[in-house]
Amino acid sequence: MSQGDAMRTLKMQEFLKEFPWLERHIKEMEGRTGIEITHTAVKRVDENLLRQNPIKFISYYYLLLDSEGNKICEVGTSLPPQKRWFGKGPKVDEGERILDTLAKLEPQAQKCVHYVLAFESSALCINKPPKTFTLVGWVAEQRRRASEEVKKELTAIDTEAEE
């Protein structure tokens, strides 16, 4: 085993300690795709992720999970990645964005979403909001910050014109 393989194995073990529910999702995805998950990462949820379209980025597949790692819903297609490449398998229209899927959930379910689990070929990424937020709370906070920034820019422009 190379040093890189050993580090990936250790990192996977640490991820499974931190997120014990992750193992069942890995096994399910490996069973669906036949591709072994060998790379892991954790990232903060951002606007780019929420606007991702799993079909547009062919090998991506997303799950919305609660704080215990239970699946609330899937985003994208149920076709494994190799069935979506270059006309192999049925034609698939572009799916909805993660943000669209989140908006379609019942309000109670929206409040439960804590993680977006992203699979891309042999890699998985746990996307999460900061500790004190649920996903929908983090989206609302990001919208509030964006609105505040726009108002500040408009005020600066208006003040500049009055000088």
C-alpha positions in Angstrom: 0.0 0.0 0.0 1.4 3.4 -1.0 1.7 6.2 1.4 -1.2 8.0 -0.4 -3.4 5.0 -0.1 -2.6 4.6 3.6 -3.5 8.3 4.2 -6.8 7.9 2.3 -7.6 4.8 4.4 -6.8 6.7 7.6 -8.8 9.7 6.5 -11.8 7.4 5.6 -11.6 5.8 9.1 -11.6 9.2 10.7 -14.6 10.3 8.6 -16.5 7.1 9.7 -15.7 7.9 13.4 -17.0 11.4 13.0 -20.0 10.4 10.9 -20.8 6.8 11.7 -23.9 6.9 9.5 -21.7 7.5 6.4 -20.9 3.8 6.0 -24.4 2.9 5.0 -24.5 5.6 2.3 -21.1 4.6 1.0 -22.2 0.9 0.7 -25.4 1.9 -1.0 -23.6 4.1 -3.6 -20.9 1.5 -4.2 -23.7 -1.0 -4.8 -25.5 1.2 -7.2 -22.4 2.3 -9.2 -19.9 -0.5 -8.8 -17.3 2.2 -8.0 -15.4 2.1 -4.7 -15.4 5.3 -2.7 -11.8 6.1 -2.0 -11.7 9.9 -1.4 -13.4 12.0 1.2 -13.8 15.6 2.0 -15.9 18.0 4.1 -16.8 21.5 3.0 -19.1 24.3 4.0 -22.3 24.6 2.0 -22.0 27.5 -0.4 -24.0 29.0 -3.3 -22.2 27.1 -5.9 -23.2 23.8 -4.4 -26.8 24.8 -4.0 -27.0 25.8 -7.6 -25.4 22.6 -8.9 -27.5 20.5 -11.2 -26.6 16.8 -10.8 -27.4 15.9 -14.3 -25.5 18.7 -15.8 -22.4 17.5 -13.9 -22.9 14.0 -15.1 -21.1 12.0 -12.4 -22.6 14.0 -9.5 -25.2 12.6 -7.2 -26.6 14.2 -4.0 -28.5 13.2 -0.9 -30.1 15.6 1.6 -29.6 14.3 5.1 -30.8 15.1 8.6 -28.5 15.6 11.6 -28.3 11.8 12.2 -27.4 11.0 8.5 -30.9 9.8 7.6 -31.8 10.4 4.0 -34.5 13.0 3.6 -34.4 12.9 -0.2 -32.2 12.5 -3.3 -31.3 15.2 -5.7 -30.8 14.2 -9.3 -31.3 10.9 -11.0 -31.4 7.4 -9.8 -29.3 6.3 -12.8 -25.8 5.3 -11.9 -23.1 7.6 -13.4 -21.9 5.1 -16.0 -25.5 4.9 -17.4 -25.6 8.7 -18.0 -22.4 9.0 -20.1 -22.6 9.8 -23.8 -26.0 8.3 -24.8 -25.5 5.0 -22.9 -28.9 4.2 -21.3 -32.0 6.2 -21.5 -31.9 10.0 -22.2 -32.1 12.0 -19.0 -33.3 15.6 -18.9 -31.4 18.0 -16.7 -32.6 17.7 -13.1 -33.3 20.3 -10.6 -30.8 22.2 -8.5 -30.2 21.3 -4.9 -31.8 24.7 -4.0 -34.9 23.8 -6.0 -35.2 20.4 -4.2 -34.8 22.1 -0.8 -37.6 24.6 -1.7 -40.0 21.7 -2.7 -39.7 20.0 0.7 -42.3 20.5 3.3 -41.3 23.2 5.8 -40.8 20.7 8.6 -38.5 18.6 6.4 -36.6 21.7 5.3 -35.8 22.4 8.9 -34.3 18.9 9.3 -31.7 19.1 6.5 -28.2 19.4 7.9 -26.0 17.8 5.3 -25.7 17.5 1.5 -23.8 14.3 0.7 -22.2 14.6 -2.7 -20.9 11.6 -4.6 -18.7 12.1 -7.7 -17.2 8.9 -9.1 -14.9 7.5 -6.3 -15.2 10.6 -4.1 -17.7 11.8 -1.6 -18.0 15.1 0.1 -20.0 16.0 3.2 -21.3 19.5 2.7 -22.5 21.2 5.9 -23.5 24.6 7.2 -21.7 26.1 10.2 -22.5 24.3 13.4 -25.3 26.6 14.7 -27.3 26.4 11.4 -29.5 24.0 9.6 -29.2 24.1 5.8 -32.3 26.2 5.3 -31.2 28.5 8.1 -27.8 28.9 6.4 -29.5 29.7 3.1 -31.6 32.3 4.8 -28.5 33.8 6.5 -26.7 34.0 3.1 -29.7 35.7 1.5 -29.8 38.2 4.4 -26.0 38.9 4.0 -26.4 39.4 0.2 -29.4 41.8 0.7 -27.4 43.7 3.3 -24.4 44.0 0.8 -26.6 45.2 -2.0 -28.2 47.8 0.2 -24.8 49.0 1.3 -23.6 49.3 -2.3 -26.8 51.2 -3.3 -26.4 53.6 -0.3 -22.7 54.2 -1.3 -23.8 55.1 -4.8 -26.6 57.3 -3.7 -24.3 59.1 -1.1 -21.7 59.6 -3.7 -24.2 61.3 -6.0 -25.2 63.7 -3.3 -21.6 64.9 -2.6 
